Structures are given as C-alpha cells and as structure tokens.
C-alpha cells in the first residue's frame, strides 16, 4: 500500500497549499471518480478540506452527505481546523489571518430585532451567546443554526458563563452560569443546563474566589478555565470547572508576576490540549506567551515560556478601561495572532486591528473596524473560533 500512502501525502500537500479548488473537488465527487480510490482515502482528504467547502458538497453525493453528518468524522475534522477570529455587532465578521481571508455576514434572523450579544463562549465551533437582556442561545455560525435556551429566571449582568461536556459523552454539552462571589458574600448560586435533556439544575456553593472580570474564560477538552483571584488575598491563579464532576477545581498559579491594575493578560487554548497565557508588561510593552506543558484530568502539570518579544513596534494591547480587552491564539506555524483595539491619534476613536507576531516581525493584517472610544459593543475585541460541522444539540 505504498502508493496509497504516497498519494495521500500528495493530496494533503495540495489541500494545504490550496491547489485543490472547488471545481476539482466537484469533478472528483462524480461516482466514477469516487470508485477509483478507497473511501477511507476520501475521508482523509475531506478531513482537511475547509468547512465552507464541505458544506457546498453535501447535496452532491449521498455517501459523502452521510459521512459529513457522522459524529466520528465531525470531531475528526475538528482536529484539523485552524482558529479564526469572529466578532459580532450589527454584522458577523469572520477573519482568518493565516490565509488573509475576511468575510462579513448578516446576523442570523433569530438575533435580529433582539438586544445585542453581550458575551460569547466558544466550544467546538459552538458559540454560547449571552444577550444584553440576559437571554441565552447556542449558535453555530457555520451551519447558521441557533437554539434558544429557556431559563427560569433572567440572568444578572454580573454572571459568568461556561460551556463544555461530560468526558464520557462528547456531544453531551452543558451550560454553566454562576454569579461572581464578590457580589454574593461568598455564596454563589450555580446553574447547570443540559442541552440534550433540556433541563436546568441549581445548587449553592461557597466560593472564596472571583473571576477577574476583564479576563474571559475558555473551554478546553470539555472543561472551562478562567483567570481568578482570591477574595481576601492578592494571589492570581487559573480556576477550572469540570463538567464531568460538576465541580470547581482551582489549578496552578501564574508562571510570572502579574499586577492586575496595569499588566495585560489573556487566556486562550493551545493545540486543543493545553492553555496559553499572553502577558504584556505595561512598563516595557514586552509580550510573553506561556503555555501549559500538559493538562491531565483538569490539572496543569507545568508552564513553559513559548515566546517573548520586545520591539518598539509592538501594539499596546490595552491602554485603559475605555477600550476592549484583546484576544489571542497561536497558529499552526507558531505565530501569535492578536486582535486588539488601539486608540487613534484624535484620542476619541479606536480601530480594531489583527496582528501576526513572530520572531523578528510584527505585521498588521487587518483593520476590522473603527468606532468611538468607549462605545465598543461587545466590550471585547473578538473571539477565537473554529468553523466546525458540530451541530447545535436539539
């Protein structure tokens, strides 16, 4: 089967270099062409095809349509995807900085004529959307599918949210909602919603910590992670929520000294298995990236410094409280992708920019938009997002 392996490698190279165009794949889907190669080979090829292209071919071949709806294939395809940046206001803006692709779409009909999206949490291509009114929805932008989550009570603004799944059931997605303990005298009401059973359950916990409000949480391998601080202490650490055991689990401290009032820190995922921290010192503007060497059973084993850069042309990621917090991720070529707001010369307006930072080079890829300073909505630069085939649970 040496020819099979050689041909597969050639196909992979073509796909990654984008030499296979939609017209070629359309011809390849002809029943005669499909019969020339083992179906396992086509599956390996399709796993590496961008999601938008796959969606165009669902109606062409029944066998491929069945494959594209198979859970095993969907999650296998998910492992090959590269993060992108998604931002919503009156439009949906999706940016792939790696290939410099930009698309602007209308918001789904379900979100139109509604209060704007206040916050989002990403998991497997699904976006948990919290509207300004407190309404909750789960949305897959790639499939253009929205599901509203019925809540017994309206959600206070000071609530934090998470989305993940039980380790025994990959598609058993759950939603977490809890109030910051600094507003509840350490007693926090915890709400968990199971999408498959369409049911809520509520309990109360005593929490001696609170989420650092300007640091967003991330979902990784079914669990949620936040940057947190002890209520009566100065120590900063990573806090997790395990959706399998439905318990909060404090993890390790930061690998660097962090001054909350001045330094910039953002949390992200790394290679689907680990966490990454971007740290910019306000005094020097130096940017460091730290990654976990391993996250096992929700526990961080150790940190290592992945990247650091000091240059005069580095963006100042967050100058004050009137501009949005940045977002970052590490692409497959180990470049740092940063989306941030920057104050313009008139000091009354800001622009939202995307940067690629690598050893010896800082490149501004896109200016997404401009708006008045202090009127960013949502009050974040964007979200890291995977355009996946994962269906919204019904």
C-alpha positions, 0 to 999 in steps of 0.5 A: 500500500505504498502508493496509497500512502504516497498519494495521500501525502500528495493530496494533503500537500495540495489541500494545504497549499490550496491547489485543490479548488472547488471545481476539482473537488466537484469533478472528483465527487462524480461516482466514477471518480469516487470508485477509483480510490478507497473511501477511507482515502476520501475521508482523509482528504475531506478531513482537511478540506475547509468547512465552507467547502464541505458544506457546498458538497453535501447535496452532491453525493449521498455517501459523502452527505452521510459521512459529513453528518457522522459524529466520528468524522465531525470531531475528526475534522475538528482536529484539523481546523485552524482558529479564526477570529469572529466578532459580532455587532450589527454584522458577523465578521469572520477573519482568518489571518493565516490565509488573509481571508475576511468575510462579513455576514448578516446576523442570523434572523433569530438575533435580529430585532433582539438586544445585542450579544453581550458575551460569547463562549466558544466550544467546538465551533459552538458559540454560547451567546449571552444577550444584553437582556440576559437571554441565552442561545447556542449558535453555530455560525457555520451551519447558521443554526441557533437554539434558544435556551429557556431559563427560569429566571433572567440572568444578572449582568454580573454572571459568568458563563461556561460551556463544555461536556461530560468526558464520557459523552462528547456531544453531551454539552452543558451550560454553566452560569454562576454569579461572581462571589464578590457580589454574593458574600461568598455564596454563589448560586450555580446553574447547570443546563443540559442541552440534550435533556433540556433541563436546568439544575441549581445548587449553592456553593461557597466560593472564596474566589472571583473571576477577574472580570476583564479576563474571559474564560475558555473551554478546553477538552470539555472543561472551562478555565478562567483567570481568578483571584482570591477574595481576601488575598492578592494571589492570581491563579487559573480556576477550572470547572469540570463538567464531568464532576460538576465541580470547581477545581482551582489549578496552578498559579501564574508562571510570572508576576502579574499586577492586575491594575496595569499588566495585560493578560489573556487566556486562550487554548493551545493545540486543543490540549493545553492553555496559553497565557499572553502577558504584556508588561505595561512598563516595557510593552514586552509580550510573553506567551506561556503555555501549559506543558500538559493538562491531565484530568483538569490539572496543569502539570507545568508552564513553559515560556513559548515566546517573548518579544520586545520591539518598539513596534509592538501594539499596546494591547490595552491602554485603559478601561475605555477600550476592549480587552484583546484576544489571542491564539497561536497558529499552526506555524507558531505565530501569535495572532492578536486582535486588539483595539488601539486608540487613534491619534484624535484620542476619541476613536479606536480601530480594531486591528489583527496582528501576526507576531513572530520572531523578528516581525510584527505585521498588521493584517487587518483593520476590522473596524473603527468606532468611538472610544468607549462605545465598543459593543461587545466590550471585547475585541473578538473571539477565537473560533473554529468553523466546525460541522458540530451541530447545535444539540436539539 
